[in-house]
Amino acid sequence: MKARFPDRAKLRAQVWNAMDNNPGTRMPAFGKYQALSEAEIDAIVDYLYTL
Ligand code: HEM
């Protein structure tokens, strides 16, 4: 994941609102629509960087 997303802000943006990267995405905007809290998104990004 670090190789794919060297910029943490871009990885976080993918989870917060995937539409920023792809307006036609099927991925839910977990942050924008408050499905997850900001702290939960930070925790997910930390986890993704362990992959
Ligand atoms: C917490 C749950 C999720 C996380 C952490 C997550 C994370 C990500 C990440 C990091 C990427 C970028 C992969 C890359 O470019 O190499 C991605 C892409 C994508 N995700 Fe998710 N995802 C989640 C849930 C979902 C769900 C529920 C869906 C669909 C119902 C979904 C659909 C997609 C699609 C279609 C892409 C490809 C790019 C695009 O079409 O926008 N994701 N996801």
Boltz pocket constraint, residues with backbone or C-beta under 6 A from the ligand:
constraints:
  - pocket:
      binder: B
      contacts: [[A, 4], [A, 11], [A, 14], [A, 15], [A, 18], [A, 21], [A, 22], [A, 24], [A, 25], [A, 26], [A, 27], [A, 28], [A, 44], [A, 48]]
      max_distance: 6.0
